[in-house]
Amino acid sequence: MGTYGSRSISVGGSAIMKALDKVEAKAKKIAAHLLEAAAEDIEFKNGVFRVAGTDRTKTFVDVSLAAYVPHNFPLDQMEPGLNENAFYDPANFTYPSGAYVCEVEVDPDTGETRIEKFTAVDDFGNVINPMIVEGQVHGGLGQGIGQAMLKRCVYDDSTGQLLFGSFMDYAMPHAIDLPSFTVETAKGTPCTHNPLGVKGCGEAGAIGSPPAVINAILDALAPLGVKDLQMPATPHRVWTAMHNAQHA
């Protein structure tokens, strides 16, 4: 159904794992035939099939060649090839968690807000590829910070017509608008209802960053009496909130 909802590794990855289990089980039978051993005596580790307790081995390359070039293959026991299908229907959603900390400075004369530091720490369960996870969080932080400080849609009051015609009007964040992030993953708490123990990470940065940014701005403006601020926290909105609070 696509990659939305942070389902790529938790759903697709789990299906891949189930299919690989089937491939391994069949490959062990082929390796047992090649090694003249019982299938239950075959171990598989680091790409090598071994008869348990011996030095007799076959590599995965050897086994896959026998599977697809079946001149020495137990045709009476199984069909050639190592193609397998598997379906995985998750029993529940995954629930990652995290803590986001944002530090901002607000110019009292202009309302311009600058993010000085931003730290994101998440628990995504078992992490398969740390580099991909960090990249996902970086992208989400860019999206969420843009939502908190820049992006909005403006409609005509009388017609409801969207007034923004292109991305030239819609304030998408640029690199200059974002700080250098500190991104870490906490010691994972494995998900209990998928075989990989993984949790989705795609939306984490986009969900955690807007409240962190807005709360940081409100904390900075609290001494002036500002108690509420709607997104996006543009310089004009921030300056207006400070001005109105001071003259309330």
N, C-alpha and C positions, 0 to 999 in steps of 0.2 A: 504493500500500500504506500510505499514511499518512505522517505527518511524523516518526515516531520515527527514531532513529539519525542525526539531523542530516542528513537527506536532502533537505530542502525545496529548497534552492537548487542543490545539486550534482546532484541527479537531476531534480527537477521543473523547476528553472530551465534545465537543459541541454535538456530536452525542449521547453520554451517557445522557447528559442533556435533549435532545429532547425525548429520550426514557423514561426517568424518568418522564417527564411531562405527557406522555401518561399513565404510570403506576399510577401516582397520580390521574389523571382524572378518571381512571377506579376504583381505590380504593375508591375514594369519592362516587361513585355510590353504591359500595358494603356497605360502611359505612352508607350511607343514608338508605339503605334497613335494615341494622341491627338496626339502631337507629330510624327507622320509621319517617324519615324526608325527605325533598326535597334535592336533590343532590346539588343544588345551595346554600343551607344553611349550607353546611359542610365546615369547615375550617380545614386545616392541618398545624400543627406546632410542631416541636420537637418530631416527631414520634407519635403524637396523633391527631386523628380526633375528632372534636368537633362540635356539633350543635351550630351555632353562637348565642351568648347571653345566653347560658345555661351551666350547668355543666354536661351535658350528653356527654359521650366520649366513644371512642373505640380506643385501641392502634393499631399500625400497625400490631402487632402480631395477634391480634384478627381478623383484616380484612384479612390478608394473609391466616390465617387458614380457614376462611370462603370461600376464593377464591379457595383453593385447596382441601377442604373437604366440598363440596357444599351441605350439608344437609339442610342448611338454606341460599339459594342462589336464586336470581331472574333469573332462567334459561331461562325464556321466554324473558328476556331483554338482556342478554349477556352470553358469554361463560365463563366457569370457568378459573382460572389461572390469573397470573399477568405478563405473558410474553409479551414483546413488542419489536418491531424492529423500528429503526430510522436510517435514512441516513442524513449526513450533507455534503454539498458541499460548501466549503468556497467561499465567494464572492471575496476575495482578500487575499494577503499575510499579515502576521503580521510584524510589523516593530518596534522591540525593539531598544533602544538606550542606550548609556552609556558613561562613561568617565573613562579612565584607566591611572594610573600614575605609572611610574617605576623609581626607583633610583638605579643606578649601581655604582660600583667602578671597575676601570680597572687598572691592574698591568702594569706599563709602561715597565717593563723588560721582561715580558713573554706574554703579551696580554691577560692574563686570566681575564675574566669578572665575577664579582660576583654581583648578585642582592641583594641589601640590603633591599629594601622595595618594595612592590607591592600592589597597592590599585585598586580595581575594583568596580565601582558603576554603576548599571544598572537599567533601567526602563523596567520592563517586564509586565506592565499593572497590572491587578489583579493577585496576587500571591496566588495560591491555597495551596501549601505546601512549606513553606520557607526552610525547611531542604533539600528537594529534589533540589530546585533551587540552593541553595548554593553548594551542591555537584556537580551539573551540571557545575556550573561556575568553581569550583575547577578543575574538570577534563579538561575542556576546556583550562584553564590557563596552566596546565601541558603540554597539547598538543601544544599550541601556543608558549610557551617559549622553548619547545624542538625544534620546527620548527625554531625559531629565532636563537638558539644558538648551536644546536647539530645535528639535523637530516638532512641528505642529501643522495642522491643516486649517485653512481659513475659508469660510463659506460666506457667500453673499446673504445678508440678513433677509432680504425680501424674496429671493428666488431659490435659495439653498444651493446655488451653483458653486462648485469648488473653484476657488480663485487661483489656485496654484496650477500652472499649466505644465511645469517641467521641474526637474531637479535643480534648475537655476533658482527657482522660487522656494523650494523645500530645502530647509537648512540641514543637509546631511553633514555629519561630522567629518572633519579632515584630521590628518595626523597631528597638525598643529593644535587641535582642540583637545587632544588626549595626552595624559601623562604617561610615563613609563610605569607599567603595572608591575606589582609584585604578586605573582601567581604561584600558589602551592596547593598540593593535595595532601589532606590529612591521611593518617593511617586508615586505610579503607575498612569500612564495616561491610562485608560482603552482602549483597542482596540474597535473600533466603529463598526466592521462588523462581530463579532462572539458573540454569546449570553453570553459567560462567561467573555468577556472583557479581555482575556488573550493574551499574546504574547509569541512566542517561546523563549527559553533560552539556548537550547542545544549547539549551536555553538558560543554563545556570547564570552566566554572566549578565544576560539581558534581564533576568528576574531580580537578581540581588543588587544590581548597581543603581537603578533609579531611586529606591528609598534611601540607599546609603548617601547618595549625592544630595538629595533634598533634605534629609535629616542633618547633614553637615552644614548646609547653607542656613537652615533654620537655627541650628546651634550657634552659628556665627552671628545671626541677626537677633537672637533672643535678648541681649542686653538693650536693644532698641525697642523691644516690645512686639516684634513680629512673631506671630504664632502660627501663621498658615501661609502657604505659598503654592500656587498651582503650577504644574508643569506646563510648558517648559520654563525653567528659571532663566529667562533671557535677561540681559542687563536692564532693559526697560522695566520688566516686571519686578526685578529685585529692587531697583531704585525706587519704583513707585511704592512698593511695600514699606521700604525704609522711610520714605517721605510721609506716607499716610500715618505710620505708627508714631512718628515724631510729632505730628500735628493733631493726633487724636485727642 
